[in-house]
Amino acid sequence: MKHNTLASLAVASTVFASGITISQAALSLTNVGGNNWQINFSPITFTANNNAGQFDWLVFEDFFSANSNASGGHVSGTLEYSINGGSTVVVTPHSATGTFASTLGGIDPNDLFINIAQAGNRPNPNNGQSVAVSGSVVFSSSDVPAFPINGTVNARWWDNTGSGGAAQSNIVSVAVVPEPSTTALLGLGGLALILRRRK
């Protein structure tokens, strides 16, 4: 019983879930009028529209089954996508390192985050992280980021320079640092368990 409690705690503090590798993923963009775009990233679909607000990055929790690591390892492969039902484009990866403070609640190495490069507004493949899309996001998946992060993100993106820069995707590797309150709470829980075993 005590062992199960510890196992449950470990699962709750580190998320591992099944997913697909980037080499199996396909991204498609469809303009549905004006600055409204429907973006499909198999198996997750989301829509960017003209409502108030902006976003630079979209985060999908537990997208990959294999974990990248905090030292900079990444899931490898190519990304295929099509725009407005056109021909499929295959793009190759480029690497970069930077810091990422998630406004969505947090990410871990199994998560995927995507940068939409000016969808519906002069796509520019050189804009990278500065790009924002005005709109809201509708998910077909109920997955949302659950844990806060504080650390360096090593991002690898697929830069579609040959196709107008309509979309970029990023795989992340994060050195996760628990919040002080979380660490203290886990420490107290472990101490209580030790004291209970001594009885």
GROMACS elastic network, one bead per residue, 0.5 to 0.9 nm:
[ bonds ]
;  ai    aj funct       b0    kb
    1     4     6  0.51810   500
    1     5     6  0.64301   500
    1     6     6  0.89365   500
    2     5     6  0.51314   500
    2     6     6  0.65248   500
    2     7     6  0.87913   500
    2   193     6  0.79154   500
    2   197     6  0.89879   500
    3     6     6  0.52167   500
    3     7     6  0.62286   500
    3     8     6  0.86364   500
    4     8     6  0.60329   500
    4     9     6  0.85124   500
    5     8     6  0.51643   500
    5     9     6  0.62397   500
    5    10     6  0.87541   500
    6     9     6  0.50464   500
    6    10     6  0.62823   500
    6    11     6  0.87601   500
    6   190     6  0.86897   500
    7    10     6  0.51087   500
    7    11     6  0.63086   500
    7    12     6  0.86163   500
    8    11     6  0.51518   500
    8    12     6  0.61178   500
    8    13     6  0.86909   500
    9    12     6  0.50468   500
    9    13     6  0.62436   500
    9    14     6  0.87532   500
    9   186     6  0.87654   500
   10    13     6  0.52669   500
   10    14     6  0.62569   500
   10    15     6  0.89258   500
   11    14     6  0.53527   500
   11    15     6  0.63611   500
   11    16     6  0.78446   500
   12    15     6  0.67813   500
   13   147     6  0.81503   500
   14   108     6  0.83701   500
   14   147     6  0.87646   500
   15    61     6  0.88815   500
   15    62     6  0.73340   500
   15   108     6  0.76316   500
   15   110     6  0.78761   500
   15   146     6  0.89570   500
   15   147     6  0.89399   500
   16    62     6  0.67062   500
   16    64     6  0.89240   500
   16    65     6  0.74631   500
   16    66     6  0.87291   500
   16    67     6  0.81581   500
   16   110     6  0.70040   500
   17    61     6  0.89371   500
   17    62     6  0.55725   500
   17    63     6  0.78250   500
   17    64     6  0.75859   500
   17    65     6  0.60906   500
   17    66     6  0.88929   500
   17   110     6  0.78082   500
   18    62     6  0.71194   500
   18    63     6  0.74723   500
   18    64     6  0.65982   500
   18    66     6  0.81338   500
   19    62     6  0.66626   500
   19    63     6  0.50183   500
   19    66     6  0.80608   500
   19   110     6  0.86614   500
   20    23     6  0.82111   500
   20    24     6  0.64157   500
   20    25     6  0.70564   500
   20    43     6  0.86056   500
   20    63     6  0.65266   500
   20    64     6  0.51806   500
   20    65     6  0.59851   500
   20    66     6  0.84248   500
   21    24     6  0.55054   500
   21    25     6  0.66898   500
   21    63     6  0.80918   500
   21    64     6  0.56963   500
   21    65     6  0.69681   500
   21    66     6  0.76017   500
   21    75     6  0.69141   500
   21    76     6  0.79165   500
   21    77     6  0.78815   500
   22    25     6  0.50236   500
   22    26     6  0.81824   500
   22    64     6  0.77695   500
   22    75     6  0.69162   500
   22    76     6  0.68891   500
   22    77     6  0.59340   500
   22    78     6  0.66889   500
   22    79     6  0.64391   500
   22   171     6  0.87362   500
   23    26     6  0.82200   500
   23    75     6  0.88308   500
   23    76     6  0.72844   500
   23    78     6  0.52177   500
   23    79     6  0.61427   500
   23    80     6  0.80960   500
   24    42     6  0.85004   500
   24    77     6  0.84784   500
   24    78     6  0.85301   500
   24    79     6  0.80927   500
   24    80     6  0.87206   500
   25    41     6  0.67591   500
   25    42     6  0.55948   500
   25    43     6  0.76714   500
   25    78     6  0.87429   500
   25    79     6  0.67188   500
   25    80     6  0.71737   500
   25    81     6  0.86834   500
   26    40     6  0.77763   500
   26    41     6  0.57545   500
   26    42     6  0.55695   500
   26    43     6  0.84539   500
   26    79     6  0.66244   500
   26    80     6  0.51785   500
   26    81     6  0.53759   500
   26    82     6  0.83310   500
   27    39     6  0.71036   500
   27    40     6  0.54310   500
   27    42     6  0.65448   500
   27    79     6  0.76507   500
   27    80     6  0.62847   500
   27    82     6  0.67265   500
   27    83     6  0.87431   500
   27   167     6  0.87684   500
   28    38     6  0.80935   500
   28    39     6  0.57068   500
   28    40     6  0.51343   500
   28    41     6  0.66559   500
   28    42     6  0.87249   500
   28    80     6  0.83963   500
   28    83     6  0.57412   500
   28    84     6  0.75211   500
   28    85     6  0.75850   500
   28    88     6  0.88046   500
   29    37     6  0.65993   500
   29    38     6  0.57229   500
   29    40     6  0.65176   500
   29    41     6  0.89558   500
   29    81     6  0.77524   500
   29    82     6  0.64157   500
   29    84     6  0.58637   500
   29    85     6  0.78026   500
   29   119     6  0.87765   500
   29   166     6  0.80901   500
   29   167     6  0.81957   500
   30    36     6  0.85961   500
   30    37     6  0.55220   500
   30    38     6  0.50790   500
   30    39     6  0.64565   500
   30    40     6  0.85799   500
   30    82     6  0.85727   500
   30    83     6  0.59706   500
   30    85     6  0.70482   500
   31    34     6  0.75114   500
   31    35     6  0.75026   500
   31    36     6  0.60110   500
   31    38     6  0.63289   500
   31    39     6  0.87683   500
   31    83     6  0.82942   500
   31    84     6  0.63807   500
   31   119     6  0.87283   500
   31   120     6  0.75199   500
   32    35     6  0.79782   500
   32    36     6  0.54719   500
   32    37     6  0.55048   500
   32    38     6  0.66886   500
   33    36     6  0.54440   500
   33    37     6  0.73899   500
   34    37     6  0.82773   500
   34    50     6  0.84874   500
   34   120     6  0.70487   500
   35    48     6  0.84454   500
   35    49     6  0.67300   500
   35    50     6  0.63820   500
   35   119     6  0.72253   500
   35   121     6  0.69543   500
   35   134     6  0.84941   500
   35   135     6  0.89791   500
   36    47     6  0.78631   500
   36    48     6  0.60515   500
   36    50     6  0.61635   500
   36   119     6  0.81851   500
   36   120     6  0.68063   500
   36   135     6  0.83668   500
   37    47     6  0.62596   500
   37    48     6  0.55194   500
   37    49     6  0.64458   500
   37   119     6  0.69518   500
   37   120     6  0.70184   500
   38    45     6  0.79981   500
   38    46     6  0.66276   500
   38    48     6  0.62941   500
   38    49     6  0.82088   500
   39    45     6  0.62953   500
   39    46     6  0.56671   500
   39    47     6  0.57328   500
   39    48     6  0.74122   500
   40    43     6  0.77560   500
   40    44     6  0.63467   500
   40    46     6  0.62234   500
   40    47     6  0.80516   500
   41    44     6  0.51829   500
   41    45     6  0.57343   500
   41    46     6  0.78996   500
   41    81     6  0.86638   500
   42    45     6  0.68772   500
   43   140     6  0.89798   500
   43   141     6  0.86686   500
   44    60     6  0.84632   500
   44   139     6  0.72694   500
   44   140     6  0.61223   500
   44   141     6  0.61570   500
   45   138     6  0.79650   500
   45   139     6  0.60684   500
   45   140     6  0.55026   500
   45   141     6  0.75632   500
   46   137     6  0.61243   500
   46   138     6  0.50392   500
   46   140     6  0.64775   500
   46   141     6  0.86635   500
   47   135     6  0.88683   500
   47   136     6  0.75643   500
   47   137     6  0.54754   500
   47   138     6  0.53705   500
   47   139     6  0.73827   500
   48    51     6  0.86395   500
   48   119     6  0.85641   500
   48   133     6  0.75319   500
   48   134     6  0.77870   500
   48   135     6  0.55280   500
   48   136     6  0.56129   500
   48   137     6  0.53095   500
   48   138     6  0.73842   500
   49    52     6  0.88899   500
   49   133     6  0.85336   500
   49   134     6  0.71523   500
   49   136     6  0.57784   500
   49   137     6  0.73562   500
   50    53     6  0.85935   500
   50   133     6  0.87663   500
   50   134     6  0.60310   500
   50   136     6  0.72234   500
   51    54     6  0.88570   500
   51   134     6  0.69988   500
   51   136     6  0.58534   500
   52   134     6  0.66998   500
   52   135     6  0.56559   500
   52   136     6  0.71131   500
   53   133     6  0.84662   500
   53   134     6  0.57231   500
   53   135     6  0.54635   500
   53   136     6  0.66455   500
   54   132     6  0.61300   500
   54   133     6  0.55821   500
   54   135     6  0.56604   500
   54   136     6  0.73084   500
   55    58     6  0.73263   500
   55   115     6  0.87191   500
   55   116     6  0.88046   500
   55   131     6  0.85717   500
   55   132     6  0.54398   500
   55   133     6  0.57369   500
   55   134     6  0.68383   500
   55   135     6  0.74259   500
   55   136     6  0.79560   500
   55   137     6  0.88264   500
   56   114     6  0.83493   500
   56   115     6  0.59665   500
   56   116     6  0.70910   500
   56   117     6  0.86373   500
   56   129     6  0.70811   500
   56   130     6  0.73130   500
   56   131     6  0.59838   500
   56   133     6  0.66220   500
   57   102     6  0.86012   500
   57   113     6  0.61916   500
   57   114     6  0.54430   500
   57   116     6  0.72805   500
   57   129     6  0.83003   500
   57   131     6  0.88839   500
   57   132     6  0.79840   500
   58   104     6  0.83256   500
   58   112     6  0.81283   500
   58   113     6  0.51558   500
   58   114     6  0.50589   500
   58   115     6  0.65939   500
   58   116     6  0.83499   500
   58   137     6  0.85627   500
   59   102     6  0.86675   500
   59   104     6  0.74885   500
   59   106     6  0.86712   500
   59   107     6  0.73982   500
   59   111     6  0.68271   500
   59   112     6  0.56918   500
   59   114     6  0.65183   500
   59   144     6  0.77253   500
   59   145     6  0.71255   500
   60    63     6  0.60265   500
   60   107     6  0.84636   500
   60   110     6  0.89668   500
   60   111     6  0.55651   500
   60   112     6  0.50886   500
   60   113     6  0.60331   500
   60   114     6  0.83470   500
   60   141     6  0.87249   500
   60   143     6  0.67159   500
   60   144     6  0.66895   500
   60   145     6  0.71361   500
   61    64     6  0.86119   500
   61   107     6  0.69957   500
   61   108     6  0.77640   500
   61   110     6  0.69672   500
   61   112     6  0.66417   500
   61   113     6  0.85744   500
   61   143     6  0.57107   500
   61   144     6  0.57700   500
   61   145     6  0.54015   500
   61   146     6  0.80994   500
   62    65     6  0.72509   500
   62   107     6  0.89111   500
   62   108     6  0.79119   500
   62   109     6  0.81552   500
   62   112     6  0.73704   500
   62   143     6  0.79474   500
   62   145     6  0.86836   500
   63   110     6  0.59852   500
   63   111     6  0.51830   500
   63   112     6  0.57634   500
   64    67     6  0.69529   500
   64    75     6  0.80837   500
   64   109     6  0.84751   500
   64   110     6  0.51171   500
   64   111     6  0.65068   500
   64   112     6  0.74088   500
   65   110     6  0.67804   500
   66    75     6  0.71351   500
   66   109     6  0.87712   500
   66   110     6  0.68715   500
   67    73     6  0.86425   500
   67    74     6  0.78720   500
   67    75     6  0.75718   500
   67   108     6  0.88913   500
   67   109     6  0.56220   500
   67   110     6  0.52409   500
   67   111     6  0.88014   500
   67   173     6  0.83223   500
   68    71     6  0.85443   500
   68    72     6  0.72039   500
   68    73     6  0.50887   500
   68    75     6  0.62400   500
   68   109     6  0.54754   500
   68   110     6  0.69424   500
   68   171     6  0.86366   500
   68   172     6  0.75601   500
   68   173     6  0.56637   500
   68   174     6  0.84114   500
   69    72     6  0.58286   500
   69    73     6  0.52400   500
   69    74     6  0.72128   500
   69   109     6  0.66302   500
   69   172     6  0.89845   500
   69   173     6  0.56771   500
   69   174     6  0.71567   500
   69   175     6  0.79625   500
   70    73     6  0.72130   500
   70   109     6  0.77440   500
   70   152     6  0.83325   500
   70   153     6  0.80668   500
   70   154     6  0.79366   500
   70   173     6  0.54117   500
   70   174     6  0.52045   500
   70   176     6  0.80956   500
   71   154     6  0.81658   500
   71   173     6  0.76393   500
   71   174     6  0.83827   500
   71   175     6  0.79513   500
   72    97     6  0.86901   500
   72   153     6  0.83772   500
   72   154     6  0.57416   500
   72   155     6  0.83194   500
   72   172     6  0.85225   500
   72   173     6  0.60317   500
   72   174     6  0.82905   500
   73    76     6  0.89485   500
   73   154     6  0.84251   500
   73   173     6  0.70611   500
   74   109     6  0.88468   500
   74   154     6  0.86252   500
   74   155     6  0.84833   500
   74   156     6  0.75481   500
   74   171     6  0.68559   500
   74   172     6  0.73366   500
   74   173     6  0.69538   500
   75   171     6  0.73391   500
   76    93     6  0.84677   500
   77    92     6  0.80405   500
   77    93     6  0.80451   500
   78    90     6  0.66369   500
   78    91     6  0.62059   500
   78    92     6  0.57058   500
   78    93     6  0.71119   500
   78   158     6  0.80260   500
   79    89     6  0.81167   500
   79    90     6  0.57107   500
   79    91     6  0.56566   500
   79    92     6  0.70256   500
   79    93     6  0.83427   500
   79   158     6  0.69875   500
   79   169     6  0.84946   500
   80    88     6  0.63286   500
   80    89     6  0.54269   500
   80    91     6  0.66153   500
   81    87     6  0.83505   500
   81    88     6  0.54455   500
   81    89     6  0.53914   500
   81    90     6  0.68196   500
   81    91     6  0.85557   500
   82    85     6  0.59090   500
   82    86     6  0.55117   500
   82    87     6  0.57887   500
   82    89     6  0.59703   500
   82    90     6  0.89913   500
   83    86     6  0.53724   500
   83    87     6  0.75316   500
   83    88     6  0.79489   500
   83    89     6  0.86813   500
   83   163     6  0.88842   500
   83   166     6  0.81211   500
   84    87     6  0.89111   500
   85    88     6  0.83841   500
   86    89     6  0.88271   500
   89   160     6  0.83058   500
   89   162     6  0.88632   500
   89   163     6  0.79450   500
   90   160     6  0.82902   500
   91   158     6  0.59643   500
   91   159     6  0.67243   500
   91   160     6  0.58447   500
   91   161     6  0.85385   500
   91   162     6  0.86137   500
   92   157     6  0.84414   500
   92   158     6  0.56191   500
   92   159     6  0.71274   500
   92   160     6  0.80567   500
   93   156     6  0.64778   500
   93   157     6  0.56253   500
   93   159     6  0.69249   500
   94   155     6  0.89626   500
   94   156     6  0.57984   500
   94   157     6  0.56535   500
   94   158     6  0.62733   500
   94   159     6  0.71926   500
   95   154     6  0.79666   500
   95   155     6  0.64183   500
   95   157     6  0.64517   500
   95   158     6  0.88000   500
   96   154     6  0.63823   500
   96   155     6  0.54962   500
   96   156     6  0.58880   500
   96   157     6  0.78397   500
   97   152     6  0.78385   500
   97   153     6  0.64295   500
   97   155     6  0.56781   500
   97   156     6  0.79973   500
   98   152     6  0.63706   500
   98   153     6  0.56993   500
   98   154     6  0.61670   500
   98   155     6  0.71666   500
   99   151     6  0.69791   500
   99   153     6  0.52787   500
   99   154     6  0.78194   500
  100   149     6  0.88627   500
  100   150     6  0.84455   500
  100   151     6  0.77165   500
  100   152     6  0.67659   500
  100   153     6  0.58986   500
  100   154     6  0.89867   500
  101   104     6  0.89393   500
  101   106     6  0.78370   500
  101   148     6  0.89545   500
  101   149     6  0.73979   500
  101   150     6  0.72535   500
  101   151     6  0.82856   500
  101   153     6  0.89923   500
  102   105     6  0.59470   500
  102   106     6  0.52944   500
  102   107     6  0.71561   500
  102   148     6  0.76903   500
  102   149     6  0.75085   500
  103   106     6  0.73154   500
  104   107     6  0.83966   500
  104   144     6  0.80312   500
  104   145     6  0.64986   500
  104   146     6  0.85974   500
  104   148     6  0.88050   500
  105   144     6  0.82005   500
  105   145     6  0.55191   500
  105   146     6  0.59393   500
  105   147     6  0.60815   500
  105   148     6  0.54151   500
  105   149     6  0.80911   500
  106   145     6  0.54077   500
  106   146     6  0.61193   500
  106   149     6  0.52732   500
  106   150     6  0.86732   500
  107   110     6  0.80313   500
  107   111     6  0.60723   500
  107   112     6  0.83583   500
  107   113     6  0.86472   500
  107   145     6  0.58797   500
  107   146     6  0.74618   500
  107   147     6  0.64647   500
  107   148     6  0.68173   500
  107   149     6  0.64789   500
  107   172     6  0.84340   500
  107   174     6  0.76327   500
  107   176     6  0.86235   500
  108   111     6  0.55702   500
  108   112     6  0.87659   500
  108   145     6  0.84352   500
  108   147     6  0.77927   500
  108   148     6  0.88054   500
  108   149     6  0.77138   500
  108   172     6  0.77202   500
  108   173     6  0.71445   500
  108   174     6  0.59724   500
  108   175     6  0.82857   500
  108   176     6  0.72013   500
  109   112     6  0.81252   500
  109   171     6  0.81896   500
  109   172     6  0.58873   500
  109   174     6  0.56225   500
  109   175     6  0.84109   500
  109   176     6  0.88886   500
  110   171     6  0.85985   500
  110   172     6  0.78381   500
  110   173     6  0.80519   500
  111   145     6  0.83443   500
  111   171     6  0.73903   500
  111   172     6  0.69165   500
  111   173     6  0.86164   500
  112   169     6  0.79687   500
  112   170     6  0.64494   500
  112   171     6  0.53195   500
  112   172     6  0.65183   500
  113   169     6  0.66189   500
  113   170     6  0.54064   500
  113   171     6  0.63671   500
  113   172     6  0.71768   500
  114   157     6  0.87283   500
  114   167     6  0.81214   500
  114   168     6  0.62934   500
  114   170     6  0.53801   500
  114   171     6  0.81059   500
  115   128     6  0.76066   500
  115   129     6  0.71061   500
  115   131     6  0.74317   500
  115   132     6  0.80758   500
  115   157     6  0.89446   500
  115   167     6  0.66817   500
  115   168     6  0.52861   500
  115   169     6  0.57752   500
  115   170     6  0.71326   500
  116   119     6  0.61124   500
  116   128     6  0.88554   500
  116   131     6  0.70524   500
  116   132     6  0.71234   500
  116   133     6  0.68422   500
  116   165     6  0.87187   500
  116   166     6  0.67603   500
  116   168     6  0.58539   500
  116   169     6  0.77795   500
  117   121     6  0.87141   500
  117   122     6  0.88203   500
  117   123     6  0.58755   500
  117   124     6  0.64279   500
  117   125     6  0.67264   500
  117   126     6  0.88139   500
  117   127     6  0.70178   500
  117   128     6  0.68804   500
  117   129     6  0.84207   500
  117   130     6  0.86713   500
  117   131     6  0.54888   500
  117   132     6  0.71200   500
  117   133     6  0.76840   500
  117   165     6  0.60630   500
  117   166     6  0.53165   500
  117   167     6  0.50648   500
  117   168     6  0.63996   500
  118   121     6  0.51124   500
  118   122     6  0.62122   500
  118   124     6  0.68291   500
  118   125     6  0.89156   500
  118   127     6  0.85065   500
  118   131     6  0.59532   500
  118   132     6  0.63357   500
  118   133     6  0.59092   500
  118   134     6  0.89694   500
  118   165     6  0.79664   500
  118   166     6  0.65517   500
  118   167     6  0.78696   500
  119   122     6  0.74405   500
  119   123     6  0.61098   500
  119   132     6  0.87118   500
  119   133     6  0.66229   500
  119   165     6  0.85659   500
  119   166     6  0.55684   500
  119   167     6  0.71876   500
  120   123     6  0.71782   500
  120   133     6  0.83845   500
  120   166     6  0.81925   500
  121   124     6  0.88907   500
  121   133     6  0.84395   500
  122   164     6  0.83775   500
  122   165     6  0.88851   500
  122   166     6  0.86169   500
  123   127     6  0.86300   500
  123   164     6  0.56249   500
  123   165     6  0.51473   500
  123   166     6  0.52255   500
  123   167     6  0.82501   500
  124   127     6  0.57455   500
  124   128     6  0.82594   500
  124   131     6  0.87208   500
  124   161     6  0.81873   500
  124   164     6  0.61907   500
  124   166     6  0.72293   500
  125   128     6  0.66284   500
  125   159     6  0.65194   500
  125   160     6  0.65828   500
  125   161     6  0.54204   500
  125   162     6  0.87080   500
  125   163     6  0.85329   500
  125   164     6  0.64708   500
  125   166     6  0.73397   500
  125   167     6  0.80876   500
  125   168     6  0.81658   500
  126   159     6  0.84962   500
  126   161     6  0.79690   500
  126   165     6  0.77665   500
  127   130     6  0.57535   500
  127   131     6  0.58637   500
  127   165     6  0.87403   500
  128   131     6  0.60916   500
  128   159     6  0.86134   500
  128   168     6  0.79955   500
  129   132     6  0.82516   500
  133   136     6  0.87385   500
  138   141     6  0.89453   500
  139   142     6  0.69550   500
  139   143     6  0.84747   500
  140   143     6  0.89597   500
  141   144     6  0.83783   500
  143   146     6  0.88443   500
  145   148     6  0.82264   500
  147   178     6  0.88931   500
  148   176     6  0.82428   500
  148   177     6  0.85431   500
  148   178     6  0.76952   500
  148   179     6  0.77789   500
  149   174     6  0.79053   500
  149   175     6  0.79369   500
  149   176     6  0.53602   500
  149   177     6  0.61279   500
  149   178     6  0.70930   500
  149   179     6  0.81177   500
  150   174     6  0.85498   500
  150   175     6  0.75102   500
  150   176     6  0.59846   500
  150   177     6  0.53609   500
  150   178     6  0.75510   500
  150   179     6  0.81305   500
  151   174     6  0.65471   500
  151   175     6  0.52777   500
  151   176     6  0.59339   500
  151   177     6  0.64780   500
  152   173     6  0.80865   500
  152   174     6  0.59402   500
  152   175     6  0.59912   500
  152   176     6  0.83059   500
  153   172     6  0.60633   500
  153   173     6  0.54632   500
  153   175     6  0.71090   500
  154   171     6  0.80982   500
  154   172     6  0.56846   500
  154   173     6  0.51809   500
  154   174     6  0.67979   500
  155   170     6  0.59004   500
  155   171     6  0.56417   500
  155   173     6  0.67501   500
  156   169     6  0.80546   500
  156   170     6  0.53418   500
  156   171     6  0.54794   500
  156   172     6  0.69228   500
  157   168     6  0.63614   500
  157   169     6  0.53665   500
  157   171     6  0.67679   500
  158   167     6  0.85984   500
  158   168     6  0.56703   500
  158   169     6  0.58114   500
  158   170     6  0.70224   500
  159   162     6  0.85405   500
  159   165     6  0.70566   500
  159   167     6  0.78431   500
  159   168     6  0.58014   500
  159   169     6  0.79632   500
  160   163     6  0.55842   500
  160   164     6  0.69861   500
  160   165     6  0.52436   500
  160   166     6  0.74821   500
  160   167     6  0.71035   500
  160   168     6  0.69319   500
  161   164     6  0.60664   500
  161   165     6  0.55484   500
  161   166     6  0.89875   500
  162   165     6  0.74586   500
  163   166     6  0.71306   500
  164   167     6  0.86376   500
  165   168     6  0.72705   500
  177   180     6  0.88571   500
  178   181     6  0.82088   500
  178   182     6  0.62590   500
  178   183     6  0.62122   500
  179   182     6  0.52338   500
  179   183     6  0.63547   500
  179   184     6  0.87281   500
  180   183     6  0.51219   500
  180   184     6  0.61248   500
  180   185     6  0.85577   500
  181   184     6  0.51216   500
  181   185     6  0.61070   500
  181   186     6  0.86612   500
  182   185     6  0.51018   500
  182   186     6  0.62187   500
  182   187     6  0.85765   500
  183   186     6  0.52046   500
  183   187     6  0.61451   500
  183   188     6  0.86853   500
  184   187     6  0.50188   500
  184   188     6  0.61934   500
  184   189     6  0.85869   500
  185   188     6  0.51713   500
  185   189     6  0.61743   500
  185   190     6  0.86671   500
  186   189     6  0.50196   500
  186   190     6  0.61854   500
  186   191     6  0.86192   500
  187   190     6  0.51451   500
  187   191     6  0.61803   500
  187   192     6  0.86236   500
  188   191     6  0.50333   500
  188   192     6  0.61126   500
  188   193     6  0.85980   500
  189   192     6  0.51556   500
  189   193     6  0.62672   500
  189   194     6  0.87813   500
  190   193     6  0.50748   500
  190   194     6  0.62867   500
  190   195     6  0.87127   500
  191   194     6  0.51335   500
  191   195     6  0.62291   500
  191   196     6  0.85413   500
  192   195     6  0.51577   500
  192   196     6  0.60751   500
  192   197     6  0.86742   500
  193   196     6  0.50156   500
  193   197     6  0.62309   500
  193   198     6  0.87633   500
  194   197     6  0.51610   500
  194   198     6  0.63799   500
  194   199     6  0.89709   500
  195   198     6  0.51727   500
  195   199     6  0.66704   500
  196   199     6  0.53805   500
